[in-house]
């Protein structure tokens, strides 16, 4: 490819909307252009990277028996009615009517589509197990698009779906896919991705893992203990939280004028925040009752864990809602409250500590020395507490550190949620009709590209791993009109192409500084520089963008040197997998 013909501009200025470095380089380097919020077009360099990532994914999915298919993005409402997700999924699912008035959706995942595709193709136990996958566009009306391709509304995903006769067979294949994902991430240059136990969310099922690239710019927070090999999403992470037991003291009502927050009350009474219990209110549970959560004052509610208790995603309650149900915002507690009007949820941290300060359900008053077992005898507790740095692991195996990360893939053991609701069956050896058990496996292709760019970079641009680089060699010709430079550059370009090497040739005869700035933004692993000075010695200069090495090589040896470097780099990457 000649730079003089390459579609897409590169520019020096950092875009104002770019918070992440990968987002800035995505735009500055001419990889992508925004069309609308969370919607991008890819330019040739970006498409070439995406294409290579897709090919690696295909190879690893084929290696574990995957069969590639393609399903439509636009689907009729009826499919999503069958699964129940047309009404259970919120506004992130894009719903519309076609010209005939038929209700349709833009699929953000394809469980419904794949069951529809396969339920009439599979009828015998002899056809199981199998896995089909696609690399296809999705649309999710994401309210918080950010970070370039990290979080978008329209995106490309590899999504695979497996079908099995037994849970044991699903678990065996799940492990195969788990290992395939680690190979994929290593081959694209991200061997540091970790697998994290996660919540199944709207997908359903009981077991799920997210694959997280640990980086400070990530928007996900996970609980980690590398020494113990523990990694879990905060939505499912379990830890040991320090309690503060003590001999119970008499309950005492105290005047706390104008003190509403935990910090205000604790400071006024001279106690640490862990010696308080706070009330957190949510609008309603699945039965429509207002919800009062009691948790220790120094901890926060994990709303995903709470949702499992309530069987509905919690929404904050207004002061009016709280007051109508008989409680007093800022001074609330379950003490003296008509609990028939409330869904009371008490976190286990309250049971682990004694003599807590809590509200008195009266303006300007709190109770001291609240003890759950004595003052609300018989109330069961649950774990709805968000973990913090320093919390322990069960059985004293270590302590938790919270780290940021980017989710680049996920896998789920779905069970029969979709196959059963959508009427997919097969006949076993005895002719009995059975429902297949499903797994699903996703990787965000564009997100993976931006994640690679976020990790492999310096202040000048990305440093693409050889396996996914848009080109393998970037050829710079300095002062094309100098004796021998044009002729040598053209011959070198032709020889590299003849050797099967992917080359980007900067044939624009621009200033060296501008050429090198563009080369840094394009991040090609190997750079050759043809100049009058080096040609006088029968050499060309080389620089490795991926490793930082540099030097000169004889003109006659340059093509073979490039072939050797490329082969070694690809071999090293495969060794990581």
N, C-alpha and C positions, 0 to 999 in steps of 0.2 A: 504494500500500500504506500502510495506517495502522499506526503503531508500536503502537497499543493492541491490534492483532490479530496482530502479527508473532510467530511461534513462535520461541522461543529467547531465552535470557537473556544479557545482557552483564554482566561483573563486573570489579571494580577489581583484585582480587588476582591476582598472577602465579602460574600453576600451578607447583608444585614440580617437576613432571616435564619442564617445558619448558626446554630449553637454548637453542634458537634463538628469535629474536624472532618469526619467522613462526609458530612453533608456539604461542607464548604468545598472539599475536593471534588465531590460528585458534580457540582455546578461549575467550579472553576476549571476542571479538567475536561469539560465537554463530554461527560458520560451520560447525563440526563438533563431534561428540562421539565420544569413544573408546568402542567396544563391547568390544574385546579388544585384546591387544597387536598393533599394526599393522593394526587394522581399525576403520574410522570410519563413522559415519553423517553425512550432510550435512544441515544445516539450511537454510532458505530462502536466506539471503544467500550461503552457500557454493555452493548448487546453482545460483543465478543466475550466479555468476562462472564456474562450470564449464560451464554451458550456453553462455555467450558464447564461451569458449575453444573449445569443440567446434564451434560454428558457424563460427568463423574457420578452423579446421582443415578442416572440410568444404568451405568455399569454395575453399581453396587446393588441396585434393586434386581436387575437381571440375575446377578450372582446368587441371590437367595430365592430364585424362582419366580420373581415378579413378572407379570405380563402387562405391557403398556396398552392402555386404552385412552379414549378421549370422550369426555361427557360434556354436555352443553352447560354453559353458565346460566342461561335463562331456563327456568323450570316452572311448570304449572303449580299453582297453589295446592292442588290435590295431593301431590307427593308429600308436601310438608304437613298437610292435614293428617295424612296417614301416620306419620311419626309423632304428631302432636306438637311439632316445633313451630308451626305457623303462628300459633297464638302464644307459645311459651317464650319464644325469642323476642327480644325488644326491638327498638327502632334501628338497631344496627343491621337488621335484615331489611334489604331494600325491596319493597313491595310495589307493584304497579299493575296497570291494566293494559292489555294490548288493544289494538284497534277494534276488536270485536267485543271488548268489555270483559274478556277473560282475565281473571286475576293470576298474576305471575310473580316470580321472585327472581332476584339475582343471587345465585348461590354463593354463600361464603364458605361452604364446605359441602362435601358431596356424599354424605352417608345415604341420604334419600336417593340420590341419583344412582349410586352404585348398586343399591338393593333393587331398584327398578330395572337396572341393566341386567343383573345376574339372576333374578328370581325366575325368569322364564328360560334361562339357559342351563340351569343346574337342576337336575331332578333325582340324581342317584348319589349314594354314599361313595361310589367309586370315583366321583369327580372332586372329592374333597381330600385334603385341604387345597386351597389355591389362594393366590394373592394377585389382585390387579392394581395398577397404579396409573396415574396420569400426571403430567406437568401442564397445568392449566391456570387460566386467569380466574381470580375470585374477586368478589366485591363485598366489603364490609363497611357500613357507613360509620366509620370510626370517628368518635367525637374529638379525639386528641391526636390528630396526625402530628408527627414530629420526626426530626432527625433524618430528613431525606427519605430513604427507603426503609428505615428502621421501623417506622409505624406509619402505614399508609392506608388508604381506602380501597384502591384497586391494586392487586398484587398477584404475583405468580407463585404458585405453590406446587410442590410435589406432594400429592396425597395418595396413600396406598391403603387398601382394604383387604384384609384376609378373612377367610371363612373356614370354620373348623367343625369337626364332629364333637369334640370334647374340650373341656377347660384345660386338660393336660396338654392336648395338642396345641391349643392357642398359646399356652405358656412356653412351649418349646419354640414356636415360631417367633413369639415376642422376643425371646432371647436372641434369636438369629438377627432380627431387625435391630435390636439394641446394639449388637456388635457391628452391624452394617453401618449404622449411623456414626459410630465412633470412627470407622474407616473413612466415611465420607468427609467428616470434619477434619481428620488428619490430612486427607488428600487435597483439600482445598487450602490447607495451610493453617488450620486451627486445631492442633492436637490438644490444646488446653481446655477445650469444651468439656464440661462435666455433666453427668446425668443426675437429675434432681427429682426425688419423689414429689409428686404434685397432685393437685386436686383435679378431679375429672370434669368439674364445671358442667356446662350445658351439654357436653358430649355424652355424659352418662358413663356407666361402667364403674368398676371398683378400683382398678389399678391404672396408674398413669405415671409417666416420666416426662419431664421437660429437659431439653439439652441447653445448657446455659453457658455462654461465653462470659467468663468473669472479667468485668471491666468497670471502672468507676463511672463511666458514662451510661451504664445500663439503667433501665427504668424498673427492672425487677429486683427485689431484695430476697436473698435466700439465706437460710441458716446453714452454716458450714462448720465442720470440725475435721480438717484434712487428716489430722493424726488418727482419728477414729474412722476415716472414710465416710463421714456423714455429710450428706448434702440433701436439703429438703426445702421446697418452697414454703414460705411463711404460712401459706394457706393450710398446710398439713403438718408442719414441723411440730415436733413434741420436745419439750424440754423440762428440766427440773428447775422450778423457780423457788428461790429462798423464801421460807416462811419465817414468821416472827411469833412463835408460841410464847405464852406467858400465863401465869395464874390469873384467872378472870377477876377483874375489879368490878365494883358496883356500877351499874348504869347511872350516868349523871347527865342531866340536861344543863347546857351552858348557853349563855348569851353570846352571840357572835354577830354584832350589829354590822350590817352591810357586807359581810364576808360570804361570798358565794362560791368562788373557785377553790379548788383543792389547795392551791398555793397560798391563797389568802387565809383560808381557815387554818391550815397547818402553821403558817407563820404567826397568826394571832394567838394560837393555843400553844405554840412552842413545841410542836411534835413534828417528826419527819413525815414526808408524804406517804411512806409505806405504812404508816400507822393510821391511815384514813381509808374509808370505803366510799366510792363515788357511785352515783346513779347516772346511767346513760339511757336515754329514752329513744325508742323507735316507734314508728307509727302503728304498726300492727303485725301480728303473726298471721299464719295461714287461715286462722279462724276469725280474723278481724279484730282481735283484742289488742289494745295498746301494750307495748312491751317495756318493762323496766329491767335493765341489766345492772347488777351490782358487782363491782369489780374493785380490787384494791386501788387506792388512789394514785399509786406510782406506775400503774400499768394501763395499757390500751386494749380495747376490744378488737379481736380479729373477726371482722365481719363475715368472712367466708366460713369460718367455723360456726359463727352464730347462725348463718343462713341454714346450715345443716340441722341445727336445733329447731329453728322456726319453720323450716320447710318453705321459706320464701326469702328473697333477698331483702335484707333490712333497709328501711329508709328512715332518716331522722324524723322525730316527732316535733311538731311545733309546740311553743309554750302554751298555746290555746288548747291543743290536744291534751297536754299534760295536766293542765289545770282542770279541764272538764272531767278528767278521770279521777280527780281528787288529790293530786299531788301538788307540790309547791316547787317550781323550778328554782334551782340554786340552793334549796334546803331540803331536797327530797331524800327519802329512804323508804324501805318497806315497813318501818316501824309505825304502827298505828294506822296503816293503810288498809282499805278494803280490798284484799287481794283477789276477791271474786271478780273484780273489774279489770284485773291486770294479768298479763302473762309475765310471771317473775322468773328471771334467769339469773342464777348466782354463779359467779366464776369460782373455781377451786381455790384461788388465791385468798379469798375472803375466809375460807375455812381454815387456811394454814396460818393465819395470824389472829391474835387476840387483842382485845382492848382498843378497838378501832374507833375513830371519830367518824360519825355519819350524820346525815341530816335528821331533823326532827319533824319534818313536814309542817313547819311553822316558820314564818318569816323571822329572820334574825336569830334562829336557835338551831343548835346541833346537839347531838348526844356524844358523850365520851364513853369509852369502855364498852362499845358494842361487841358482843361475842355471838357468832352465828348459832352455834349449838344451843346456847342458853336462850337467846332472845328471839330466835326464829327456829325453834326446835323442829327437826324433821324435814327441813328444806334440803333437797338434793342439789349438789353442785355439778357443774360441767366444766370442761376446759374450753374456754373461748378467749383465752389470753394471748395477745401478740408477744412473741419472744423478743428478748433484747440481748445485746452483747453481754457475755459473761454468764448467761444462764447455763445450767449444767445439762449434760446428757444423762439419760437413765443409766442406772448402775454405775455411776461415777466414771464413765468412760471418757470424759473430756468436757470442755466448755465450748459454748457456741460463739461464733463470730458471724456477724451479719455482713454480707458482701453484696455488692451491686453486680448486675449482669444483664446480658441481652439474651432473650430466648430465641434460639435459632432452629429449634425443632421440637416435636413432641410425639409421643406414642401412647396409645390407650388400649386397654383391654375392655372392649365395649360390652361384651356379653351378647345378649339377645334383644337389647333395647330397640334396635331398628329392624332386624330380621323378623322378630315376632310381630311387632306392631304393623309391619308392612306385608305380612303374610308370605314370607319366603320359607319354603320347606324343601326337604329332600327325603327320599325313601331309604331306610337302612336295609341291612341284609335280610330282615324279615318282612320287608314291605311296609314297615311302620313309618308314618309321617313324622319327621323331626325338624326342629328349627336349628339352623346353623348358628354357631357362636362366632362373633366378629371381633377383629382387632382393627385399629386404624393408625396411620403413621404419616406425619406431616413434616415438611421442611419448607420454610419460607425462602425462596430462591433470591429475591431481591434483598431481603433482610440479610441473608448470608453474605451477599456481595458487599453491602455497606459495613457489615461486621468485620470482614477481612480488611477493608480499607481503614477501619478504625484502629485495628491492632497493628497492621503492617504499614507504617508510615513514619515520616519525619516531618519537620516543619515546612518542607517544600512540596510534599505530595505523597502519594501512596508508594509502597514498595511491594508490587504484586509478586506473590509466589509464582514460580515458573508454571505450575499446573493450571493456573487460572488467569495468567497475564494476558492482556489483549493481544500482544505480540511478544515474541521471544527476544527479538533483537531490534534495537532502535539505532538507525544509522544516521549520523550527523555528518554533513559535508560543509566544511568551513571555507569561505571565500572560493566559491565554485569557479571563478574565472582565473584563479591562480593556476600556474602550470601543473597539469596532470591531475588536479583534484577532481574535475568533472568526469574525466575519462575513468579514473580509478574508482570513483564512487559508483558510477553506473555499472561498471564491470563487477564490483564487489556486490552490489545489490542483486544483479543477475545471478551470480554464483551462489549467494545465500539462498535465493529462491529455488535454484536448481537442486540444492542440497536438501530441500524440503523444510527449510526454516522459515518461520513466520517473521516477516520483516516490515518495519515501518521506516520509510526512507524520507528524511527531512531534506527535500530537494528545493527548498524555497530560497536558498542563498540569503538567509537572514543573518542578523548579527549573532555572534556566538552566545551572548548572554540571553537573548530571547529564545534561541534554539534550546539551550540547556534548561531554561525555566519551563518550557513546554515539555521537554523530556522528563523532567522531574514530576510534573503533573500527570503525565501518562504512565509513569512508574514501570516501564518495561525493564525486565531484569538485567539484560546485557546491552551495553551501549558501546558502539564503535564510533570513533571520531577520525575522519579523514581530513588531514590538513597538509599544507605545503611543507611545513617544517618536518613532520614525521615521514612524509613520503620521500624526502630527500635522503632519509636513512633506510628506506625500504620497509617502513613499519607503519602500522596504524595504532592509535591509542585505544585502549578499552577501559571500561569502568563497569563494575557490577553494582547496579542499583540495589539488588537484593542482599548482597553480602558486604558491600562497602569497599571491596578490593578494587585495585586499578593497576595499570601498567601499559606496556606496549607489546606488540606481537608482530612478527614478520608478516608482510602482506600475503605471501604464499601460504602461510600457516593459519591465517585468521579464520577461514571457514571451518577447518577441522577443529580449531580451538573452540569455536562457537558450538559445534555439534557435541564436543566432549562436555562442555560446561552444561549444556541443556540436558544431556543424558544423565550427568551426575546429579544435577538439581532434582530432576524428576525421580531418580532412583532414591535419593535421600528422603524425599517427601513420601514415597511409597513405603519406605522402611519405617516411617513413623506410624503408618497405618497397620 
